[in-house]
Amino acid sequence: LYINGYTFERVNEFKYLGTDVNDLNILKAEIDNRIKMANKFFFGSRTAKI
C-alpha cells in the first residue's frame, strides 16, 4: 500500500494498544491469549500453604 509517499507492508496480524488484530478480524486468538495470561498470573501468584 502506497500513501503520500509512504509504503506500508501488508501483515497478517499485529498488536495495537495491547490487542492482537488479524486480517480476518477474528478475536479467538486474542481471547485465548488473555485467558492464558490470566491463568499464568493467577497460578503464579498463589502461595503453597502446608
N, C-alpha and C positions, 0 to 999 in steps of 0.2 A: 504494500500500500504506500503510495507516494502522495504527501500532502504538503503544500507550501515549501517545497524543497527538502522535506524530511522523508526518509524512508523508514517504514515500520515493518518489522518482521512478523509474520503470522506464527502464532504458537497455539498449541492445543489446550494448554492450561497455564494459569498464572495465579499469584497470590495478590489480592487487592484489599488493603486495610485489614489484613489478617484472615481473610476469607479466600478459600480456593475457588477460582472461577474457571470453568472449562468451556470449550467451544459448543457443547451441546446444552449448556446451562442446566446440568444435572447436579442436584445437591447431595446425592447419596454419598459420594466420596467425602464431601465436607462434613456431613453428619457423622459418618464413620470415624473420621479423623478426630472430631470433637469428643466423641464417646471414648475413643482410645486415650486421648489426653486426660479426660476426666478420671478414667479408671487409673491411669498412672499416678495422678495426683492423690486420689483417694486411698489407694492401696499403698502408695509410697509414704503417705503421711501417718499411717496407722502405726502405733507402737505395740509391741508384744507385751501383754500383761500375763504374768505367770503366777 
